[in-house]
Amino acid sequence: MAKQDTQDKFIAMVSAKADVTLPLSDFHPRCMLTTPQHEIQRPRFPVIDYHNHLDAQEPEQVIEVMDVCGIEHVVNITMKVGDEALAMMERYRAADVRRFSTIGWMDWTGVQGDFDVFVATSIERLERLVEHGAVGFKFWKDLGLSVRDASGELVRVDDERLAPIFEKAGELGTPVMVHIGDPEAFFLPIDANNERYEELAAHPDWSFHGSQYGKHELLEQRDRVFRRHPRTTFVAAHIAENSEDLQRVSAMLDACPNVMVDISARASELGRQPYAARKFFLRFADRILFGADLVPEVEMYRLYYRFLETADEYFEYPTHASGQGRWYIYGLDLPEDVLRKVYRDNALRLLTDLK
């Protein structure tokens, strides 16, 4: 009994010192590790940010950040369509034609009418964007998750009726960026087993749990499109929306030589598997594009550089304000030849006007 009394007293003492009612959202532990830290002010080579969204930004302010951070060029993926898209392209072109390019956005207006007419109109929209200087064309995750045709059915990613649009992009030499699906956790219940519970609890509308097509079915549909259009160049955004499974991404890249990937908003996933991620970068150095997909800020870009250039351990990843999960990342310490390709050279193969 004496031992039990001692344990009870110890527990009572600890409980008195600790706030056992602390909400998880208020828990922000400070890491006690003492490890080397390298703050990378500027990248080892000039950088092309191939994936960002600047519609809500002021071009002059973005240029200020670019100059401080060694960003040579940013590709704005506008979310505007029609005349608004052209106006946005002109806005950034007027600011500095050498510093900005634009990728257009798929416009689903008319999809619930005659589908053949919709496809013909979509091709005309694509041609118009390219004529005005668009360097790419993006399909977003609404395809396969929310876009419906005249019958009320979800339009599949691999719907053969869309094939002429992908073929036309190939004829025009216009890369097609695809963002199909989202992180694995977004397709799972928002419960105690979900590693991104806090993020999804704060943004429950980001959850796709219970969708008609699950994450892996969406990726299979997308991969069929890649294989169906070998003459079209595709950029699979966010490490092909499968950064949790680099083995699967590697198999897809092996099977689809017409596909590249960007790293935008996935340092969080890549940096917690540094051994596998480094091998992935070394193997596919010619097929990986730098992208941020975050509001252009100095510290955000510097975290990306630290992730790619150093062997630092256990540090914060660049992210949106809400965060993506309760973990830290490790640097990949990539060799210079790989950094040069990822930072700039691979993007130049797609942005031929910059050469």
C-alpha positions as CSV (number, residue, x, y, z in Angstrom):
1,M,0.0,0.0,0.0
2,A,2.9,2.3,0.7
3,K,4.1,2.1,-2.9
4,Q,0.5,2.8,-4.2
5,D,0.3,5.8,-1.9
6,T,3.6,7.1,-3.2
7,Q,2.4,6.7,-6.8
8,D,-0.9,8.4,-6.1
9,K,0.8,11.3,-4.5
10,F,3.2,11.7,-7.4
11,I,0.3,11.6,-9.9
12,A,-1.5,14.2,-7.9
13,M,1.6,16.4,-7.8
14,V,2.1,16.2,-11.5
15,S,-1.6,16.9,-12.2
16,A,-1.4,20.0,-10.1
17,K,1.4,21.3,-12.2
18,A,0.0,20.4,-15.6
19,D,-3.0,21.9,-17.3
20,V,-4.8,18.6,-18.1
21,T,-7.7,20.6,-19.8
22,L,-5.4,22.2,-22.4
23,P,-7.2,22.2,-25.8
24,L,-5.3,20.6,-28.6
25,S,-5.5,23.8,-30.6
26,D,-3.5,25.6,-27.9
27,F,-0.8,22.9,-27.7
28,H,2.3,24.3,-29.4
29,P,5.3,22.4,-28.1
30,R,8.8,23.8,-28.5
31,C,11.4,21.3,-29.8
32,M,14.2,20.6,-27.4
33,L,16.6,19.2,-30.0
34,T,19.9,21.0,-30.5
35,T,20.9,20.5,-34.1
36,P,22.7,22.5,-36.8
37,Q,20.5,25.1,-38.5
38,H,21.2,26.8,-41.8
39,E,19.1,29.7,-42.9
40,I,19.3,29.9,-46.7
41,Q,18.8,33.5,-47.7
42,R,19.0,32.9,-51.4
43,P,18.9,29.8,-53.5
44,R,22.0,28.3,-55.0
45,F,20.6,28.9,-58.5
46,P,17.9,31.2,-59.9
47,V,14.5,29.8,-59.3
48,I,11.4,29.5,-61.5
49,D,8.2,29.1,-59.4
50,Y,6.1,27.1,-61.8
51,H,3.1,26.8,-59.6
52,N,1.6,29.8,-57.8
53,H,-1.7,31.7,-57.6
54,L,-1.3,35.5,-57.9
55,D,-4.7,36.7,-58.8
56,A,-5.2,38.3,-55.4
57,Q,-1.7,39.7,-55.2
58,E,-0.2,43.0,-56.3
59,P,2.4,42.4,-59.0
60,E,4.8,45.0,-57.7
61,Q,4.8,43.5,-54.2
62,V,5.4,40.0,-55.7
63,I,8.4,41.3,-57.6
64,E,9.9,42.8,-54.4
65,V,9.7,39.3,-52.8
66,M,11.1,37.7,-55.9
67,D,14.1,40.0,-55.9
68,V,14.9,39.4,-52.3
69,C,14.5,35.6,-52.7
70,G,16.3,35.0,-56.0
71,I,13.1,34.1,-57.9
72,E,13.7,34.7,-61.6
73,H,10.1,34.0,-62.8
74,V,6.7,33.0,-61.4
75,V,4.0,31.2,-63.3
76,N,0.6,32.4,-62.2
77,I,-2.2,29.8,-62.5
78,T,-5.1,32.2,-62.8
79,M,-8.4,31.0,-61.5
80,K,-10.2,33.5,-63.7
81,V,-11.9,32.4,-67.0
82,G,-13.0,34.2,-70.1
83,D,-12.2,37.9,-70.5
84,E,-11.3,38.1,-66.8
85,A,-8.5,35.6,-67.4
86,L,-7.2,37.6,-70.3
87,A,-7.3,40.8,-68.2
88,M,-5.3,39.0,-65.4
89,M,-2.7,37.9,-68.0
90,E,-2.3,41.4,-69.2
91,R,-2.0,42.8,-65.7
92,Y,1.0,40.6,-65.0
93,R,2.4,41.1,-68.5
94,A,2.3,44.8,-68.0
95,A,4.1,44.6,-64.7
96,D,7.1,42.7,-66.2
97,V,6.7,40.3,-69.1
98,R,10.0,38.6,-68.3
99,R,9.0,37.9,-64.7
100,F,5.6,36.3,-65.1
101,S,3.7,33.8,-67.2
102,T,0.2,32.5,-66.9
103,I,-1.5,29.1,-67.0
104,G,-5.1,29.2,-67.9
105,W,-8.0,27.6,-66.0
106,M,-10.5,25.0,-67.4
107,D,-13.9,26.7,-67.8
108,W,-16.8,24.3,-67.2
109,T,-19.5,26.8,-68.3
110,G,-21.9,25.0,-70.6
111,V,-21.0,21.4,-69.5
112,Q,-24.6,20.7,-68.6
113,G,-25.7,21.4,-72.1
114,D,-24.8,19.5,-75.3
115,F,-21.5,17.9,-74.5
116,D,-20.1,18.0,-78.1
117,V,-20.8,21.8,-78.2
118,F,-19.2,22.2,-74.8
119,V,-16.0,20.4,-76.0
120,A,-15.8,22.5,-79.2
121,T,-16.3,25.7,-77.1
122,S,-13.6,24.5,-74.7
123,I,-11.1,24.0,-77.5
124,E,-11.9,27.6,-78.7
125,R,-11.3,28.9,-75.2
126,L,-8.0,27.0,-75.0
127,E,-6.9,28.4,-78.4
128,R,-7.8,31.9,-77.3
129,L,-5.8,31.6,-74.1
130,V,-2.8,30.4,-76.0
131,E,-3.1,33.1,-78.6
132,H,-2.9,35.6,-75.7
133,G,0.2,34.1,-74.3
134,A,-0.9,31.3,-71.9
135,V,1.9,28.8,-71.3
136,G,-0.4,26.0,-70.0
137,F,-3.9,24.9,-69.2
138,K,-5.1,23.5,-65.8
139,F,-7.7,20.9,-64.9
140,W,-8.6,21.1,-61.2
141,K,-10.1,18.6,-58.8
142,D,-13.7,19.7,-59.5
143,L,-13.3,17.2,-62.4
144,G,-14.2,13.9,-61.0
145,L,-15.6,15.3,-57.8
146,S,-18.2,17.9,-58.6
147,V,-18.6,18.7,-62.3
148,R,-21.7,17.0,-63.7
149,D,-23.1,16.7,-67.2
150,A,-26.6,17.2,-68.5
151,S,-27.7,13.8,-67.1
152,G,-26.6,14.8,-63.6
153,E,-23.7,12.3,-63.7
154,L,-20.3,13.2,-62.5
155,V,-17.9,13.7,-65.4
156,R,-15.1,11.2,-64.9
157,V,-11.5,12.3,-65.3
158,D,-11.0,9.8,-68.1
159,D,-14.3,10.6,-69.8
160,E,-13.5,10.0,-73.5
161,R,-15.6,13.0,-74.5
162,L,-12.9,15.2,-73.1
163,A,-10.2,13.6,-75.3
164,P,-10.3,16.3,-78.0
165,I,-9.3,19.0,-75.5
166,F,-6.2,17.1,-74.3
167,E,-5.3,16.3,-78.0
168,K,-5.6,19.9,-78.9
169,A,-3.3,20.9,-76.1
170,G,-0.8,18.5,-77.5
171,E,-1.1,19.9,-81.0
172,L,-0.6,23.4,-79.6
173,G,2.4,22.3,-77.5
174,T,0.6,23.6,-74.4
175,P,1.4,21.6,-71.2
176,V,-1.7,20.5,-69.2
177,M,-1.5,20.8,-65.5
178,V,-3.7,18.5,-63.5
179,H,-4.7,18.6,-59.8
180,I,-6.9,15.6,-59.4
181,G,-7.7,14.5,-55.8
182,D,-6.1,15.8,-52.6
183,P,-4.1,14.3,-49.7
184,E,-5.0,10.9,-48.5
185,A,-6.4,12.2,-45.2
186,F,-8.9,14.4,-47.1
187,F,-10.7,11.2,-48.2
188,L,-10.9,9.6,-44.8
189,P,-13.3,10.3,-41.9
190,I,-12.5,13.3,-39.8
191,D,-11.9,11.4,-36.6
192,A,-9.2,10.5,-34.1
193,N,-7.3,8.5,-36.6
194,N,-6.9,11.2,-39.2
195,E,-3.4,12.7,-39.0
196,R,-4.8,16.0,-40.4
197,Y,-7.7,16.2,-38.0
198,E,-7.0,19.8,-36.9
199,E,-6.8,21.1,-40.4
200,L,-9.9,19.3,-41.5
201,A,-11.9,20.2,-38.4
202,A,-11.1,23.8,-39.2
203,H,-12.0,23.3,-42.9
204,P,-14.6,20.5,-43.1
205,D,-15.5,21.6,-46.6
206,W,-12.0,20.3,-47.7
207,S,-13.0,16.8,-46.9
208,F,-14.0,14.4,-49.7
209,H,-14.9,11.5,-47.5
210,G,-17.8,9.6,-49.0
211,S,-17.3,11.0,-52.5
212,Q,-18.5,8.9,-55.4
213,Y,-14.9,8.3,-56.5
214,G,-12.2,7.6,-53.9
215,K,-8.7,9.0,-54.1
216,H,-7.2,5.9,-55.8
217,E,-10.0,5.6,-58.3
218,L,-9.5,9.3,-59.3
219,L,-5.7,8.7,-59.8
220,E,-6.4,5.6,-61.9
221,Q,-8.7,7.7,-64.1
222,R,-6.1,10.4,-64.4
223,D,-3.4,8.0,-65.3
224,R,-5.5,6.6,-68.1
225,V,-5.6,10.1,-69.5
226,F,-1.8,10.4,-69.4
227,R,-1.5,7.1,-71.3
228,R,-4.2,8.0,-73.8
229,H,-2.5,11.2,-74.9
230,P,1.3,10.4,-75.2
231,R,1.9,13.5,-77.4
232,T,0.6,15.9,-74.7
233,T,2.8,17.1,-71.9
234,F,1.2,16.9,-68.5
235,V,2.3,18.4,-65.2
236,A,0.9,16.4,-62.3
237,A,0.7,19.0,-59.5
238,H,1.7,18.4,-55.9
239,I,3.9,15.3,-56.6
240,A,1.0,13.9,-58.7
241,E,-1.3,14.3,-55.7
242,N,0.3,11.2,-54.2
243,S,3.2,12.4,-52.2
244,E,2.4,9.9,-49.4
245,D,3.2,7.0,-51.8
246,L,6.4,7.8,-53.8
247,Q,6.5,4.2,-55.0
248,R,3.2,4.7,-56.9
249,V,4.3,8.1,-58.3
250,S,7.6,6.5,-59.5
251,A,5.6,3.7,-61.2
252,M,3.4,6.3,-62.9
253,L,6.4,8.3,-64.1
254,D,8.0,5.1,-65.5
255,A,4.8,4.3,-67.4
256,C,4.1,7.8,-68.6
257,P,7.2,9.6,-70.0
258,N,5.0,12.6,-71.0
259,V,4.4,13.5,-67.4
260,M,6.3,15.8,-65.1
261,V,5.5,16.6,-61.4
262,D,5.8,19.7,-59.3
263,I,6.6,19.9,-55.6
264,S,4.2,22.7,-54.7
265,A,2.7,22.6,-51.2
266,R,4.3,19.1,-50.6
267,A,7.5,19.9,-48.7
268,S,5.4,18.8,-45.7
269,E,5.0,15.3,-47.0
270,L,8.4,14.9,-48.8
271,G,10.3,16.2,-45.8
272,R,9.1,13.7,-43.4
273,Q,10.4,10.8,-45.6
274,P,13.8,12.3,-46.4
275,Y,15.5,9.1,-47.5
276,A,12.8,8.1,-50.0
277,A,12.3,11.6,-51.1
278,R,16.0,12.2,-51.8
279,K,16.1,9.0,-53.9
280,F,13.0,10.2,-55.8
281,F,14.7,13.5,-56.6
282,L,17.9,11.9,-57.7
283,R,16.1,9.4,-59.9
284,F,13.6,11.8,-61.5
285,A,15.8,15.0,-61.5
286,D,14.7,15.8,-65.1
287,R,11.0,15.5,-64.3
288,I,10.5,17.6,-61.2
289,L,9.5,21.3,-61.1
290,F,9.8,23.7,-58.3
291,G,6.5,25.3,-57.2
292,A,5.3,27.0,-54.1
293,D,1.5,27.2,-54.3
294,L,1.7,29.6,-51.3
295,V,1.4,33.4,-50.9
296,P,4.7,34.8,-52.0
297,E,6.6,35.6,-48.8
298,V,10.3,35.8,-48.0
299,E,10.3,33.2,-45.2
300,M,8.2,30.8,-47.2
301,Y,10.6,30.6,-50.0
302,R,13.6,30.4,-47.6
303,L,12.0,27.3,-45.9
304,Y,11.8,25.7,-49.4
305,Y,15.5,26.4,-50.0
306,R,16.4,25.0,-46.6
307,F,14.4,21.9,-47.3
308,L,16.1,21.3,-50.7
309,E,19.6,22.5,-50.0
310,T,20.5,21.5,-46.4
311,A,20.7,18.4,-44.3
312,D,19.0,20.2,-41.4
313,E,16.8,18.1,-39.1
314,Y,13.3,18.6,-37.7
315,F,12.3,22.0,-38.8
316,E,9.1,23.7,-39.9
317,Y,7.8,23.3,-43.4
318,P,6.3,26.0,-45.6
319,T,2.6,25.9,-45.4
320,H,-0.7,27.7,-45.3
321,A,-1.5,29.4,-42.0
322,S,-3.6,26.4,-40.8
323,G,-0.8,23.9,-41.1
324,Q,-1.1,20.4,-42.5
325,G,-0.1,18.1,-39.6
326,R,1.7,17.8,-36.3
327,W,5.1,16.9,-37.7
328,Y,8.3,18.6,-38.8
329,I,10.5,17.9,-41.8
330,Y,14.2,17.1,-42.7
331,G,16.3,18.6,-45.4
332,L,17.2,16.6,-48.6
333,D,20.7,18.1,-49.1
334,L,20.4,17.7,-52.9
335,P,23.4,17.9,-55.1
336,E,24.0,21.0,-57.3
337,D,23.1,19.3,-60.6
338,V,19.7,18.2,-59.2
339,L,19.0,21.6,-57.7
340,R,19.8,23.4,-61.0
341,K,17.3,21.2,-62.8
342,V,14.5,21.4,-60.2
343,Y,15.0,25.1,-59.6
344,R,15.1,26.3,-63.2
345,D,16.2,24.1,-66.1
346,N,13.2,21.7,-66.1
347,A,10.8,24.7,-66.2
348,L,12.7,26.2,-69.1
349,R,11.9,23.2,-71.2
350,L,8.2,24.1,-70.8
351,L,8.6,27.9,-70.9
352,T,10.4,28.1,-74.2
353,D,9.9,31.9,-74.6
354,L,12.3,32.4,-71.6
355,K,15.3,30.7,-73.2
